[in-house]
Amino acid sequence: MSRFPEDLKYSREHEWVREGNGRTVRIGITDYAAEALGDIVYVSLPTVGEEVAAGDSCGELESTKSVSDVFSPVSGVVTAVNDALTENPATVNAEPFGDGWLFEVELAPAEADDDLLDADEYASHVGE
């Protein structure tokens, strides 16, 4: 059974958003998504300085089962990526809400999180 930390917001595409300092948020995939993907063997992330738009594909996760797009749940500019995943992509499976984070985004000025779900809404969305 998946877990859904209460301090996060969630996208319908199975990414999570954690508020950080000011307008910067950290993004990763949920353990529900990590379990569905299976063993992740390769991670492709956006580059620092790249503009991303909510709902747009900005990376890929390759597992032993398939390749899945990573969608940005928010709009803004990428300020950091988790380079450690290049050497150890399985961290996404082991710690999806911790060291398996994917990238950080400085939110666009008008960005709102109206389309993001809270933990209970996401749990309902995935049928748990």
N, C-alpha and C positions, 0 to 999 in steps of 0.2 A: 504494500500500500504506500502511496506517495504521501509526502508531507508538504504542507503549505505554510511557511512562516508568515505570521500575521503582519510583520513589519514591511513586507514587500507588496508591490503591485504586480499584476500579471497581464500578459497579452493573451489573446485567443490563440496565438501561434506558439504558445508555450515558452515565452521568454519572461524573465522576471526583471523588475526595476527596483533598485535600492537607492533611496535618496542619500546624497552625500553632503559635501560642503557647498553651500550656496546653490548654484544652479547645475552642479555636476551630479550625474547619477551613474551608478554601476549597473551593468546588464549581464545576465547569464541565461542559461536555460534551466527549466525546472527539472527536478528529479523524475517527474512523470515522463518528460521528453527524453531524458538520459536513459531511463529504463526502456522506453520504447525503441530507441535507436540501437541499443546494445553497446558493445565495446567500441568506443570512439578511438580511431587510429590516426586521424588527421584533422587538423583544425585550420581553416582559412578565415582570417578576420579582416575587418576594414583597416585602413591605415590611419595613423594619427594625422589630424588635419582634414580628413575627409568629411564632407557633409553627408549626413544620413537623414532620411525622411521616414517618419512613422509608417510602418507597413511595408517598406521596401526591403528587398533582400540585400544584405551587406556582407555576407560570408557564407561559409559552408562547414558542416560537420560530416565527416566521413566515418562510417562505422563498418563493422564486419557485415552488417545487413544491407546498408544503403548509404546514399548521400542525401543530406537534408540541408535546405537553406536555413540560414540564420536571418531573421527579420528584425529590424530595429523597431522597438516598441515606441520610440520617441523620435522627435526631430531635433537636430542640432549638429554640433561638430565633435568628432571623435577626439578625445584628449589623451587617451591611454588605451593600450591593448595588453592583454595578459600574455606576454612573450614566453612565459614558462610553459604554456600549452604546446608550443612548437616541439619541445623536447619530450613532454609528457602529456599527450592529449587525453590519456585515461583519467587525469585529474578531474575532468568534466564529469565523468561517471562517479568517481569516488566522492567528490565534494562539490556538487553543482551549485550550492548556495554559499560556498566558501572560496577556497583556493581555485576552484574551477570556473570562476567568473570569466567573462569573455572580453568586454571592453567598457570604457567609460565615455559618456557624452556630456558636453556642456549644452544644456537645453537652449533651443532657439527662444528668443524673447517672448514670443506669443504662445509658446508651447503649453498646452494643458493636458492633463492626464485623464480626460473624460472617457476615453475609450479603454482605459486600463481597468482591470478587475481587482477587487480585494480578495483575500484568501478564500472566504466562503463562496464568493461568486466563481472563482476559478475552480474550486473543488467541485462545484455543481456543474461547471462547464465540461469537466473531464469525467463526470459521472461518479464521483466519489463522495 
